[in-house]
Amino acid sequence: MSDLTGGCAVGATHTFNVMVAGRSVGTYAFVTGAAPALRRTISERYSFAGTPASGGGATSDAYTIRITAATTVCSGGSSWNWFPGGTASP
């Protein structure tokens, strides 16, 4: 993630909800520091009941992973954003 938050956002917790195939699997969060982190590496593990197969087998199935902000940055606190790419594994 790109993390340019600062100013009024220092000390604020930014929380994100994670969904796989439309089902909530967990959350993650970070706290804004005194200086922008610029690039945050997010590495999380979630345990959840199996997701029904969407196609031709466990190795060829595709699922949508959705990360949604559960909190906002204060006005004037700059911003965060996701870089394209990343990986997910079962």
PDB file with one MODEL, atoms N, CA, C and O in Angstrom:
MODEL        1
ATOM      1  N   MET A   1       0.844  -1.181   0.000  1.00  0.00           N
ATOM      2  CA  MET A   1       0.000   0.000   0.000  1.00  0.00           C
ATOM      3  C   MET A   1       0.884   1.237   0.000  1.00  0.00           C
ATOM      4  O   MET A   1       1.983   1.245   0.556  1.00  0.00           O
ATOM      5  N   SER A   2       0.378   2.267  -0.632  1.00  0.00           N
ATOM      6  CA  SER A   2       0.971   3.590  -0.549  1.00  0.00           C
ATOM      7  C   SER A   2       0.358   4.244   0.697  1.00  0.00           C
ATOM      8  O   SER A   2      -0.863   4.259   0.851  1.00  0.00           O
ATOM      9  N   ASP A   3       1.188   4.775   1.571  1.00  0.00           N
ATOM     10  CA  ASP A   3       0.686   5.420   2.785  1.00  0.00           C
ATOM     11  C   ASP A   3       1.309   6.801   2.906  1.00  0.00           C
ATOM     12  O   ASP A   3       2.451   6.935   3.347  1.00  0.00           O
ATOM     13  N   LEU A   4       0.569   7.816   2.518  1.00  0.00           N
ATOM     14  CA  LEU A   4       1.033   9.190   2.604  1.00  0.00           C
ATOM     15  C   LEU A   4       0.334   9.943   3.729  1.00  0.00           C
ATOM     16  O   LEU A   4       0.422  11.169   3.804  1.00  0.00           O
ATOM     17  N   THR A   5      -0.363   9.217   4.606  1.00  0.00           N
ATOM     18  CA  THR A   5      -1.108   9.877   5.673  1.00  0.00           C
ATOM     19  C   THR A   5      -0.159  10.589   6.634  1.00  0.00           C
ATOM     20  O   THR A   5       0.967  10.145   6.861  1.00  0.00           O
ATOM     21  N   GLY A   6      -0.625  11.679   7.181  1.00  0.00           N
ATOM     22  CA  GLY A   6       0.161  12.475   8.123  1.00  0.00           C
ATOM     23  C   GLY A   6      -0.704  13.578   8.683  1.00  0.00           C
ATOM     24  O   GLY A   6      -1.930  13.507   8.609  1.00  0.00           O
ATOM     25  N   GLY A   7      -0.082  14.594   9.240  1.00  0.00           N
ATOM     26  CA  GLY A   7      -0.819  15.733   9.789  1.00  0.00           C
ATOM     27  C   GLY A   7      -1.835  15.301  10.819  1.00  0.00           C
ATOM     28  O   GLY A   7      -1.481  14.666  11.813  1.00  0.00           O
ATOM     29  N   CYS A   8      -3.114  15.640  10.594  1.00  0.00           N
ATOM     30  CA  CYS A   8      -4.174  15.304  11.551  1.00  0.00           C
ATOM     31  C   CYS A   8      -4.400  13.799  11.663  1.00  0.00           C
ATOM     32  O   CYS A   8      -5.091  13.351  12.578  1.00  0.00           O
ATOM     33  N   ALA A   9      -3.824  13.002  10.740  1.00  0.00           N
ATOM     34  CA  ALA A   9      -4.008  11.545  10.776  1.00  0.00           C
ATOM     35  C   ALA A   9      -2.974  10.833  11.644  1.00  0.00           C
ATOM     36  O   ALA A   9      -3.106   9.634  11.888  1.00  0.00           O
ATOM     37  N   VAL A  10      -1.943  11.545  12.118  1.00  0.00           N
ATOM     38  CA  VAL A  10      -0.914  10.911  12.948  1.00  0.00           C
ATOM     39  C   VAL A  10      -1.561  10.300  14.181  1.00  0.00           C
ATOM     40  O   VAL A  10      -2.290  10.974  14.908  1.00  0.00           O
ATOM     41  N   GLY A  11      -1.294   9.031  14.412  1.00  0.00           N
ATOM     42  CA  GLY A  11      -1.869   8.307  15.542  1.00  0.00           C
ATOM     43  C   GLY A  11      -3.214   7.666  15.249  1.00  0.00           C
ATOM     44  O   GLY A  11      -3.742   6.925  16.079  1.00  0.00           O
ATOM     45  N   ALA A  12      -3.782   7.945  14.063  1.00  0.00           N
ATOM     46  CA  ALA A  12      -5.082   7.373  13.700  1.00  0.00           C
ATOM     47  C   ALA A  12      -4.913   5.939  13.215  1.00  0.00           C
ATOM     48  O   ALA A  12      -3.927   5.605  12.558  1.00  0.00           O
ATOM     49  N   THR A  13      -5.885   5.098  13.547  1.00  0.00           N
ATOM     50  CA  THR A  13      -5.906   3.715  13.064  1.00  0.00           C
ATOM     51  C   THR A  13      -6.762   3.653  11.814  1.00  0.00           C
ATOM     52  O   THR A  13      -7.898   4.127  11.803  1.00  0.00           O
ATOM     53  N   HIS A  14      -6.212   3.067  10.762  1.00  0.00           N
ATOM     54  CA  HIS A  14      -6.923   2.894   9.495  1.00  0.00           C
ATOM     55  C   HIS A  14      -7.224   1.407   9.350  1.00  0.00           C
ATOM     56  O   HIS A  14      -6.306   0.588   9.315  1.00  0.00           O
ATOM     57  N   THR A  15      -8.498   1.058   9.266  1.00  0.00           N
ATOM     58  CA  THR A  15      -8.942  -0.333   9.273  1.00  0.00           C
ATOM     59  C   THR A  15      -9.543  -0.701   7.925  1.00  0.00           C
ATOM     60  O   THR A  15     -10.221   0.108   7.291  1.00  0.00           O
ATOM     61  N   PHE A  16      -9.281  -1.955   7.489  1.00  0.00           N
ATOM     62  CA  PHE A  16      -9.735  -2.449   6.202  1.00  0.00           C
ATOM     63  C   PHE A  16     -10.380  -3.812   6.377  1.00  0.00           C
ATOM     64  O   PHE A  16      -9.854  -4.664   7.095  1.00  0.00           O
ATOM     65  N   ASN A  17     -11.519  -4.023   5.723  1.00  0.00           N
ATOM     66  CA  ASN A  17     -12.218  -5.309   5.749  1.00  0.00           C
ATOM     67  C   ASN A  17     -11.783  -6.124   4.533  1.00  0.00           C
ATOM     68  O   ASN A  17     -11.628  -5.582   3.439  1.00  0.00           O
ATOM     69  N   VAL A  18     -11.587  -7.429   4.732  1.00  0.00           N
ATOM     70  CA  VAL A  18     -11.150  -8.320   3.657  1.00  0.00           C
ATOM     71  C   VAL A  18     -12.242  -9.345   3.397  1.00  0.00           C
ATOM     72  O   VAL A  18     -12.759  -9.974   4.320  1.00  0.00           O
ATOM     73  N   MET A  19     -12.591  -9.505   2.099  1.00  0.00           N
ATOM     74  CA  MET A  19     -13.595 -10.486   1.691  1.00  0.00           C
ATOM     75  C   MET A  19     -13.007 -11.366   0.599  1.00  0.00           C
ATOM     76  O   MET A  19     -12.244 -10.893  -0.243  1.00  0.00           O
ATOM     77  N   VAL A  20     -13.361 -12.642   0.612  1.00  0.00           N
ATOM     78  CA  VAL A  20     -13.001 -13.582  -0.450  1.00  0.00           C
ATOM     79  C   VAL A  20     -14.296 -14.175  -0.972  1.00  0.00           C
ATOM     80  O   VAL A  20     -15.103 -14.695  -0.201  1.00  0.00           O
ATOM     81  N   ALA A  21     -14.496 -14.098  -2.273  1.00  0.00           N
ATOM     82  CA  ALA A  21     -15.699 -14.627  -2.912  1.00  0.00           C
ATOM     83  C   ALA A  21     -16.972 -14.133  -2.226  1.00  0.00           C
ATOM     84  O   ALA A  21     -17.930 -14.888  -2.057  1.00  0.00           O
ATOM     85  N   GLY A  22     -16.973 -12.845  -1.830  1.00  0.00           N
ATOM     86  CA  GLY A  22     -18.155 -12.243  -1.232  1.00  0.00           C
ATOM     87  C   GLY A  22     -18.370 -12.549   0.240  1.00  0.00           C
ATOM     88  O   GLY A  22     -19.380 -12.142   0.814  1.00  0.00           O
ATOM     89  N   ARG A  23     -17.424 -13.267   0.864  1.00  0.00           N
ATOM     90  CA  ARG A  23     -17.559 -13.616   2.283  1.00  0.00           C
ATOM     91  C   ARG A  23     -16.481 -12.924   3.098  1.00  0.00           C
ATOM     92  O   ARG A  23     -15.306 -12.942   2.732  1.00  0.00           O
ATOM     93  N   SER A  24     -16.885 -12.315   4.204  1.00  0.00           N
ATOM     94  CA  SER A  24     -15.937 -11.648   5.084  1.00  0.00           C
ATOM     95  C   SER A  24     -14.995 -12.675   5.708  1.00  0.00           C
ATOM     96  O   SER A  24     -15.439 -13.684   6.256  1.00  0.00           O
ATOM     97  N   VAL A  25     -13.676 -12.408   5.620  1.00  0.00           N
ATOM     98  CA  VAL A  25     -12.696 -13.328   6.204  1.00  0.00           C
ATOM     99  C   VAL A  25     -11.858 -12.674   7.295  1.00  0.00           C
ATOM    100  O   VAL A  25     -11.162 -13.372   8.033  1.00  0.00           O
ATOM    101  N   GLY A  26     -11.909 -11.349   7.415  1.00  0.00           N
ATOM    102  CA  GLY A  26     -11.150 -10.692   8.470  1.00  0.00           C
ATOM    103  C   GLY A  26     -10.912  -9.229   8.187  1.00  0.00           C
ATOM    104  O   GLY A  26     -11.490  -8.650   7.268  1.00  0.00           O
ATOM    105  N   THR A  27     -10.048  -8.642   8.997  1.00  0.00           N
ATOM    106  CA  THR A  27      -9.690  -7.235   8.859  1.00  0.00           C
ATOM    107  C   THR A  27      -8.187  -7.080   9.084  1.00  0.00           C
ATOM    108  O   THR A  27      -7.529  -7.981   9.603  1.00  0.00           O
ATOM    109  N   TYR A  28      -7.665  -5.946   8.694  1.00  0.00           N
ATOM    110  CA  TYR A  28      -6.317  -5.556   9.089  1.00  0.00           C
ATOM    111  C   TYR A  28      -6.314  -4.050   9.294  1.00  0.00           C
ATOM    112  O   TYR A  28      -7.227  -3.354   8.849  1.00  0.00           O
ATOM    113  N   ALA A  29      -5.287  -3.550   9.969  1.00  0.00           N
ATOM    114  CA  ALA A  29      -5.226  -2.126  10.274  1.00  0.00           C
ATOM    115  C   ALA A  29      -3.775  -1.691  10.395  1.00  0.00           C
ATOM    116  O   ALA A  29      -2.881  -2.511  10.607  1.00  0.00           O
ATOM    117  N   PHE A  30      -3.557  -0.392  10.258  1.00  0.00           N
ATOM    118  CA  PHE A  30      -2.265   0.193  10.587  1.00  0.00           C
ATOM    119  C   PHE A  30      -2.511   1.554  11.214  1.00  0.00           C
ATOM    120  O   PHE A  30      -3.568   2.157  11.027  1.00  0.00           O
ATOM    121  N   VAL A  31      -1.517   2.035  11.964  1.00  0.00           N
ATOM    122  CA  VAL A  31      -1.595   3.330  12.635  1.00  0.00           C
ATOM    123  C   VAL A  31      -0.643   4.276  11.929  1.00  0.00           C
ATOM    124  O   VAL A  31       0.507   3.925  11.662  1.00  0.00           O
ATOM    125  N   THR A  32      -1.119   5.480  11.623  1.00  0.00           N
ATOM    126  CA  THR A  32      -0.280   6.477  10.976  1.00  0.00           C
ATOM    127  C   THR A  32       0.814   6.926  11.931  1.00  0.00           C
ATOM    128  O   THR A  32       0.548   7.279  13.080  1.00  0.00           O
ATOM    129  N   GLY A  33       2.049   6.906  11.439  1.00  0.00           N
ATOM    130  CA  GLY A  33       3.182   7.369  12.235  1.00  0.00           C
ATOM    131  C   GLY A  33       3.448   8.849  12.024  1.00  0.00           C
ATOM    132  O   GLY A  33       2.694   9.532  11.331  1.00  0.00           O
ATOM    133  N   ALA A  34       4.528   9.341  12.627  1.00  0.00           N
ATOM    134  CA  ALA A  34       4.872  10.756  12.530  1.00  0.00           C
ATOM    135  C   ALA A  34       5.317  11.137  11.117  1.00  0.00           C
ATOM    136  O   ALA A  34       5.178  12.293  10.718  1.00  0.00           O
ATOM    137  N   ALA A  35       5.858  10.167  10.351  1.00  0.00           N
ATOM    138  CA  ALA A  35       6.273  10.417   8.971  1.00  0.00           C
ATOM    139  C   ALA A  35       5.570   9.410   8.070  1.00  0.00           C
ATOM    140  O   ALA A  35       5.337   8.275   8.486  1.00  0.00           O
ATOM    141  N   PRO A  36       5.229   9.800   6.847  1.00  0.00           N
ATOM    142  CA  PRO A  36       4.579   8.849   5.935  1.00  0.00           C
ATOM    143  C   PRO A  36       5.426   7.596   5.733  1.00  0.00           C
ATOM    144  O   PRO A  36       6.648   7.677   5.608  1.00  0.00           O
ATOM    145  N   ALA A  37       4.771   6.443   5.702  1.00  0.00           N
ATOM    146  CA  ALA A  37       5.468   5.178   5.476  1.00  0.00           C
ATOM    147  C   ALA A  37       5.779   4.987   4.001  1.00  0.00           C
ATOM    148  O   ALA A  37       6.595   4.136   3.648  1.00  0.00           O
ATOM    149  N   LEU A  38       5.141   5.768   3.132  1.00  0.00           N
ATOM    150  CA  LEU A  38       5.274   5.711   1.681  1.00  0.00           C
ATOM    151  C   LEU A  38       4.859   4.367   1.111  1.00  0.00           C
ATOM    152  O   LEU A  38       3.948   4.315   0.285  1.00  0.00           O
ATOM    153  N   ARG A  39       5.489   3.286   1.519  1.00  0.00           N
ATOM    154  CA  ARG A  39       5.124   1.955   1.030  1.00  0.00           C
ATOM    155  C   ARG A  39       4.979   1.039   2.242  1.00  0.00           C
ATOM    156  O   ARG A  39       5.919   0.857   3.015  1.00  0.00           O
ATOM    157  N   ARG A  40       3.795   0.471   2.392  1.00  0.00           N
ATOM    158  CA  ARG A  40       3.542  -0.505   3.454  1.00  0.00           C
ATOM    159  C   ARG A  40       3.343  -1.861   2.815  1.00  0.00           C
ATOM    160  O   ARG A  40       2.570  -1.999   1.867  1.00  0.00           O
ATOM    161  N   THR A  41       4.030  -2.854   3.326  1.00  0.00           N
ATOM    162  CA  THR A  41       3.813  -4.222   2.883  1.00  0.00           C
ATOM    163  C   THR A  41       2.806  -4.849   3.832  1.00  0.00           C
ATOM    164  O   THR A  41       3.036  -4.917   5.039  1.00  0.00           O
ATOM    165  N   ILE A  42       1.708  -5.299   3.291  1.00  0.00           N
ATOM    166  CA  ILE A  42       0.658  -5.925   4.090  1.00  0.00           C
ATOM    167  C   ILE A  42       0.775  -7.430   3.892  1.00  0.00           C
ATOM    168  O   ILE A  42       0.664  -7.925   2.770  1.00  0.00           O
ATOM    169  N   SER A  43       0.998  -8.148   4.969  1.00  0.00           N
ATOM    170  CA  SER A  43       1.101  -9.604   4.908  1.00  0.00           C
ATOM    171  C   SER A  43       0.201 -10.172   5.994  1.00  0.00           C
ATOM    172  O   SER A  43       0.528 -10.103   7.179  1.00  0.00           O
ATOM    173  N   GLU A  44      -0.908 -10.723   5.597  1.00  0.00           N
ATOM    174  CA  GLU A  44      -1.912 -11.219   6.533  1.00  0.00           C
ATOM    175  C   GLU A  44      -2.251 -12.669   6.231  1.00  0.00           C
ATOM    176  O   GLU A  44      -2.087 -13.132   5.102  1.00  0.00           O
ATOM    177  N   ARG A  45      -2.726 -13.384   7.250  1.00  0.00           N
ATOM    178  CA  ARG A  45      -3.234 -14.750   7.089  1.00  0.00           C
ATOM    179  C   ARG A  45      -4.623 -14.798   7.699  1.00  0.00           C
ATOM    180  O   ARG A  45      -4.855 -14.293   8.797  1.00  0.00           O
ATOM    181  N   TYR A  46      -5.542 -15.415   6.968  1.00  0.00           N
ATOM    182  CA  TYR A  46      -6.911 -15.541   7.437  1.00  0.00           C
ATOM    183  C   TYR A  46      -7.321 -17.005   7.357  1.00  0.00           C
ATOM    184  O   TYR A  46      -7.054 -17.679   6.362  1.00  0.00           O
ATOM    185  N   SER A  47      -7.962 -17.486   8.396  1.00  0.00           N
ATOM    186  CA  SER A  47      -8.506 -18.842   8.397  1.00  0.00           C
ATOM    187  C   SER A  47     -10.019 -18.740   8.286  1.00  0.00           C
ATOM    188  O   SER A  47     -10.659 -17.964   8.996  1.00  0.00           O
ATOM    189  N   PHE A  48     -10.582 -19.538   7.381  1.00  0.00           N
ATOM    190  CA  PHE A  48     -12.029 -19.513   7.207  1.00  0.00           C
ATOM    191  C   PHE A  48     -12.461 -20.805   6.552  1.00  0.00           C
ATOM    192  O   PHE A  48     -11.654 -21.510   5.947  1.00  0.00           O
ATOM    193  N   ALA A  49     -13.729 -21.109   6.676  1.00  0.00           N
ATOM    194  CA  ALA A  49     -14.282 -22.329   6.085  1.00  0.00           C
ATOM    195  C   ALA A  49     -14.084 -22.293   4.579  1.00  0.00           C
ATOM    196  O   ALA A  49     -14.021 -21.217   3.984  1.00  0.00           O
ATOM    197  N   GLY A  50     -13.987 -23.454   3.965  1.00  0.00           N
ATOM    198  CA  GLY A  50     -13.741 -23.565   2.532  1.00  0.00           C
ATOM    199  C   GLY A  50     -14.711 -22.764   1.696  1.00  0.00           C
ATOM    200  O   GLY A  50     -15.869 -22.576   2.067  1.00  0.00           O
ATOM    201  N   THR A  51     -14.224 -22.296   0.563  1.00  0.00           N
ATOM    202  CA  THR A  51     -15.030 -21.557  -0.395  1.00  0.00           C
ATOM    203  C   THR A  51     -15.433 -22.517  -1.502  1.00  0.00           C
ATOM    204  O   THR A  51     -14.573 -23.221  -2.031  1.00  0.00           O
ATOM    205  N   PRO A  52     -16.690 -22.573  -1.869  1.00  0.00           N
ATOM    206  CA  PRO A  52     -17.119 -23.496  -2.933  1.00  0.00           C
ATOM    207  C   PRO A  52     -16.314 -23.284  -4.209  1.00  0.00           C
ATOM    208  O   PRO A  52     -15.984 -22.151  -4.558  1.00  0.00           O
ATOM    209  N   ALA A  53     -16.001 -24.359  -4.895  1.00  0.00           N
ATOM    210  CA  ALA A  53     -15.247 -24.278  -6.150  1.00  0.00           C
ATOM    211  C   ALA A  53     -16.030 -23.475  -7.175  1.00  0.00           C
ATOM    212  O   ALA A  53     -17.252 -23.590  -7.266  1.00  0.00           O
ATOM    213  N   SER A  54     -15.323 -22.666  -7.941  1.00  0.00           N
ATOM    214  CA  SER A  54     -15.988 -21.868  -8.965  1.00  0.00           C
ATOM    215  C   SER A  54     -15.784 -22.443 -10.346  1.00  0.00           C
ATOM    216  O   SER A  54     -16.358 -21.946 -11.315  1.00  0.00           O
ATOM    217  N   GLY A  55     -14.979 -23.476 -10.453  1.00  0.00           N
ATOM    218  CA  GLY A  55     -14.693 -23.976 -11.792  1.00  0.00           C
ATOM    219  C   GLY A  55     -14.021 -25.332 -11.758  1.00  0.00           C
ATOM    220  O   GLY A  55     -14.394 -26.209 -10.979  1.00  0.00           O
ATOM    221  N   GLY A  56     -13.014 -25.492 -12.624  1.00  0.00           N
ATOM    222  CA  GLY A  56     -12.456 -26.792 -12.936  1.00  0.00           C
ATOM    223  C   GLY A  56     -11.473 -27.410 -11.976  1.00  0.00           C
ATOM    224  O   GLY A  56     -10.702 -28.266 -12.411  1.00  0.00           O
ATOM    225  N   GLY A  57     -11.434 -27.064 -10.748  1.00  0.00           N
ATOM    226  CA  GLY A  57     -10.521 -27.715  -9.813  1.00  0.00           C
ATOM    227  C   GLY A  57      -9.823 -26.706  -8.929  1.00  0.00           C
ATOM    228  O   GLY A  57      -9.762 -25.519  -9.246  1.00  0.00           O
ATOM    229  N   ALA A  58      -9.300 -27.186  -7.821  1.00  0.00           N
ATOM    230  CA  ALA A  58      -8.725 -26.306  -6.801  1.00  0.00           C
ATOM    231  C   ALA A  58      -7.616 -25.413  -7.347  1.00  0.00           C
ATOM    232  O   ALA A  58      -7.507 -24.261  -6.926  1.00  0.00           O
ATOM    233  N   THR A  59      -6.796 -25.898  -8.261  1.00  0.00           N
ATOM    234  CA  THR A  59      -5.688 -25.082  -8.737  1.00  0.00           C
ATOM    235  C   THR A  59      -6.088 -24.105  -9.839  1.00  0.00           C
ATOM    236  O   THR A  59      -5.338 -23.172 -10.129  1.00  0.00           O
ATOM    237  N   SER A  60      -7.248 -24.295 -10.458  1.00  0.00           N
ATOM    238  CA  SER A  60      -7.638 -23.394 -11.542  1.00  0.00           C
ATOM    239  C   SER A  60      -8.774 -22.454 -11.157  1.00  0.00           C
ATOM    240  O   SER A  60      -9.198 -21.640 -11.977  1.00  0.00           O
ATOM    241  N   ASP A  61      -9.266 -22.548  -9.946  1.00  0.00           N
ATOM    242  CA  ASP A  61     -10.378 -21.691  -9.527  1.00  0.00           C
ATOM    243  C   ASP A  61      -9.901 -20.260  -9.323  1.00  0.00           C
ATOM    244  O   ASP A  61      -8.780 -20.036  -8.868  1.00  0.00           O
ATOM    245  N   ALA A  62     -10.739 -19.303  -9.655  1.00  0.00           N
ATOM    246  CA  ALA A  62     -10.441 -17.895  -9.461  1.00  0.00           C
ATOM    247  C   ALA A  62     -11.460 -17.308  -8.489  1.00  0.00           C
ATOM    248  O   ALA A  62     -12.651 -17.608  -8.573  1.00  0.00           O
ATOM    249  N   TYR A  63     -10.995 -16.485  -7.581  1.00  0.00           N
ATOM    250  CA  TYR A  63     -11.850 -15.850  -6.590  1.00  0.00           C
ATOM    251  C   TYR A  63     -11.546 -14.365  -6.547  1.00  0.00           C
ATOM    252  O   TYR A  63     -10.419 -13.946  -6.812  1.00  0.00           O
ATOM    253  N   THR A  64     -12.536 -13.584  -6.218  1.00  0.00           N
ATOM    254  CA  THR A  64     -12.339 -12.155  -6.044  1.00  0.00           C
ATOM    255  C   THR A  64     -11.972 -11.879  -4.595  1.00  0.00           C
ATOM    256  O   THR A  64     -12.662 -12.319  -3.675  1.00  0.00           O
ATOM    257  N   ILE A  65     -10.879 -11.144  -4.398  1.00  0.00           N
ATOM    258  CA  ILE A  65     -10.485 -10.677  -3.071  1.00  0.00           C
ATOM    259  C   ILE A  65     -10.790  -9.192  -3.044  1.00  0.00           C
ATOM    260  O   ILE A  65     -10.282  -8.431  -3.868  1.00  0.00           O
ATOM    261  N   ARG A  66     -11.619  -8.781  -2.098  1.00  0.00           N
ATOM    262  CA  ARG A  66     -12.014  -7.372  -1.997  1.00  0.00           C
ATOM    263  C   ARG A  66     -11.534  -6.811  -0.666  1.00  0.00           C
ATOM    264  O   ARG A  66     -11.798  -7.382   0.393  1.00  0.00           O
ATOM    265  N   ILE A  67     -10.829  -5.689  -0.731  1.00  0.00           N
ATOM    266  CA  ILE A  67     -10.367  -4.985   0.468  1.00  0.00           C
ATOM    267  C   ILE A  67     -11.089  -3.649   0.483  1.00  0.00           C
ATOM    268  O   ILE A  67     -10.970  -2.861  -0.455  1.00  0.00           O
ATOM    269  N   THR A  68     -11.835  -3.398   1.546  1.00  0.00           N
ATOM    270  CA  THR A  68     -12.653  -2.196   1.647  1.00  0.00           C
ATOM    271  C   THR A  68     -12.265  -1.419   2.895  1.00  0.00           C
ATOM    272  O   THR A  68     -12.154  -1.995   3.977  1.00  0.00           O
ATOM    273  N   ALA A  69     -12.060  -0.124   2.750  1.00  0.00           N
ATOM    274  CA  ALA A  69     -11.738   0.714   3.897  1.00  0.00           C
ATOM    275  C   ALA A  69     -12.931   0.782   4.835  1.00  0.00           C
ATOM    276  O   ALA A  69     -14.061   1.014   4.406  1.00  0.00           O
ATOM    277  N   ALA A  70     -12.669   0.577   6.122  1.00  0.00           N
ATOM    278  CA  ALA A  70     -13.718   0.679   7.136  1.00  0.00           C
ATOM    279  C   ALA A  70     -13.633   2.019   7.871  1.00  0.00           C
ATOM    280  O   ALA A  70     -14.534   2.376   8.630  1.00  0.00           O
ATOM    281  N   THR A  71     -12.551   2.751   7.640  1.00  0.00           N
ATOM    282  CA  THR A  71     -12.354   4.070   8.249  1.00  0.00           C
ATOM    283  C   THR A  71     -11.885   5.027   7.162  1.00  0.00           C
ATOM    284  O   THR A  71     -11.454   4.599   6.091  1.00  0.00           O
ATOM    285  N   THR A  72     -11.971   6.316   7.439  1.00  0.00           N
ATOM    286  CA  THR A  72     -11.514   7.319   6.483  1.00  0.00           C
ATOM    287  C   THR A  72     -10.377   8.134   7.089  1.00  0.00           C
ATOM    288  O   THR A  72     -10.164   8.124   8.301  1.00  0.00           O
ATOM    289  N   VAL A  73      -9.660   8.829   6.233  1.00  0.00           N
ATOM    290  CA  VAL A  73      -8.591   9.715   6.674  1.00  0.00           C
ATOM    291  C   VAL A  73      -9.206  11.089   6.923  1.00  0.00           C
ATOM    292  O   VAL A  73     -10.046  11.546   6.148  1.00  0.00           O
ATOM    293  N   CYS A  74      -8.790  11.745   8.002  1.00  0.00           N
ATOM    294  CA  CYS A  74      -9.328  13.076   8.323  1.00  0.00           C
ATOM    295  C   CYS A  74      -9.022  14.060   7.194  1.00  0.00           C
ATOM    296  O   CYS A  74      -8.037  13.900   6.472  1.00  0.00           O
ATOM    297  N   SER A  75      -9.861  15.064   7.049  1.00  0.00           N
ATOM    298  CA  SER A  75      -9.660  16.086   6.032  1.00  0.00           C
ATOM    299  C   SER A  75      -8.322  16.778   6.282  1.00  0.00           C
ATOM    300  O   SER A  75      -8.106  17.336   7.358  1.00  0.00           O
ATOM    301  N   GLY A  76      -7.430  16.747   5.304  1.00  0.00           N
ATOM    302  CA  GLY A  76      -6.101  17.333   5.474  1.00  0.00           C
ATOM    303  C   GLY A  76      -5.054  16.313   5.898  1.00  0.00           C
ATOM    304  O   GLY A  76      -3.883  16.659   6.055  1.00  0.00           O
ATOM    305  N   GLY A  77      -5.466  15.045   6.089  1.00  0.00           N
ATOM    306  CA  GLY A  77      -4.546  14.002   6.543  1.00  0.00           C
ATOM    307  C   GLY A  77      -3.889  13.245   5.410  1.00  0.00           C
ATOM    308  O   GLY A  77      -3.230  12.233   5.646  1.00  0.00           O
ATOM    309  N   SER A  78      -4.053  13.712   4.186  1.00  0.00           N
ATOM    310  CA  SER A  78      -3.513  13.119   2.969  1.00  0.00           C
ATOM    311  C   SER A  78      -4.226  11.814   2.636  1.00  0.00           C
ATOM    312  O   SER A  78      -5.451  11.758   2.741  1.00  0.00           O
ATOM    313  N   SER A  79      -3.503  10.746   2.233  1.00  0.00           N
ATOM    314  CA  SER A  79      -4.207   9.578   1.706  1.00  0.00           C
ATOM    315  C   SER A  79      -3.374   8.310   1.767  1.00  0.00           C
ATOM    316  O   SER A  79      -2.170   8.345   2.020  1.00  0.00           O
ATOM    317  N   TRP A  80      -4.045   7.187   1.530  1.00  0.00           N
ATOM    318  CA  TRP A  80      -3.423   5.882   1.312  1.00  0.00           C
ATOM    319  C   TRP A  80      -4.036   5.326   0.030  1.00  0.00           C
ATOM    320  O   TRP A  80      -5.095   5.780  -0.405  1.00  0.00           O
ATOM    321  N   ASN A  81      -3.379   4.358  -0.564  1.00  0.00           N
ATOM    322  CA  ASN A  81      -3.879   3.753  -1.790  1.00  0.00           C
ATOM    323  C   ASN A  81      -3.199   2.405  -1.964  1.00  0.00           C
ATOM    324  O   ASN A  81      -2.140   2.166  -1.384  1.00  0.00           O
ATOM    325  N   TRP A  82      -3.792   1.524  -2.754  1.00  0.00           N
ATOM    326  CA  TRP A  82      -3.184   0.228  -3.028  1.00  0.00           C
ATOM    327  C   TRP A  82      -2.392   0.306  -4.320  1.00  0.00           C
ATOM    328  O   TRP A  82      -2.860   0.881  -5.303  1.00  0.00           O
ATOM    329  N   PHE A  83      -1.184  -0.272  -4.327  1.00  0.00           N
ATOM    330  CA  PHE A  83      -0.421  -0.431  -5.558  1.00  0.00           C
ATOM    331  C   PHE A  83      -1.021  -1.610  -6.325  1.00  0.00           C
ATOM    332  O   PHE A  83      -1.541  -2.533  -5.699  1.00  0.00           O
ATOM    333  N   PRO A  84      -0.966  -1.611  -7.646  1.00  0.00           N
ATOM    334  CA  PRO A  84      -1.467  -2.780  -8.397  1.00  0.00           C
ATOM    335  C   PRO A  84      -0.561  -4.000  -8.154  1.00  0.00           C
ATOM    336  O   PRO A  84       0.630  -3.871  -7.873  1.00  0.00           O
ATOM    337  N   GLY A  85      -1.161  -5.158  -8.273  1.00  0.00           N
ATOM    338  CA  GLY A  85      -0.399  -6.396  -8.120  1.00  0.00           C
ATOM    339  C   GLY A  85      -0.592  -7.017  -6.754  1.00  0.00           C
ATOM    340  O   GLY A  85      -1.581  -6.757  -6.070  1.00  0.00           O
ATOM    341  N   GLY A  86       0.355  -7.831  -6.371  1.00  0.00           N
ATOM    342  CA  GLY A  86       0.269  -8.530  -5.100  1.00  0.00           C
ATOM    343  C   GLY A  86      -0.031  -9.996  -5.347  1.00  0.00           C
ATOM    344  O   GLY A  86      -0.300 -10.397  -6.479  1.00  0.00           O
ATOM    345  N   THR A  87       0.013 -10.788  -4.305  1.00  0.00           N
ATOM    346  CA  THR A  87      -0.242 -12.209  -4.434  1.00  0.00           C
ATOM    347  C   THR A  87      -1.146 -12.689  -3.314  1.00  0.00           C
ATOM    348  O   THR A  87      -1.231 -12.074  -2.251  1.00  0.00           O
ATOM    349  N   ALA A  88      -1.805 -13.779  -3.569  1.00  0.00           N
ATOM    350  CA  ALA A  88      -2.625 -14.467  -2.569  1.00  0.00           C
ATOM    351  C   ALA A  88      -2.446 -15.953  -2.822  1.00  0.00           C
ATOM    352  O   ALA A  88      -2.344 -16.385  -3.970  1.00  0.00           O
ATOM    353  N   SER A  89      -2.408 -16.724  -1.767  1.00  0.00           N
ATOM    354  CA  SER A  89      -2.273 -18.173  -1.928  1.00  0.00           C
ATOM    355  C   SER A  89      -3.160 -18.893  -0.922  1.00  0.00           C
ATOM    356  O   SER A  89      -3.467 -18.357   0.143  1.00  0.00           O
ATOM    357  N   PRO A  90      -3.572 -20.125  -1.271  1.00  0.00           N
ATOM    358  CA  PRO A  90      -4.461 -20.854  -0.370  1.00  0.00           C
ATOM    359  C   PRO A  90      -3.723 -21.327   0.873  1.00  0.00           C
ATOM    360  O   PRO A  90      -4.322 -21.961   1.742  1.00  0.00           O
TER     361      PRO A  90
ENDMDL
END
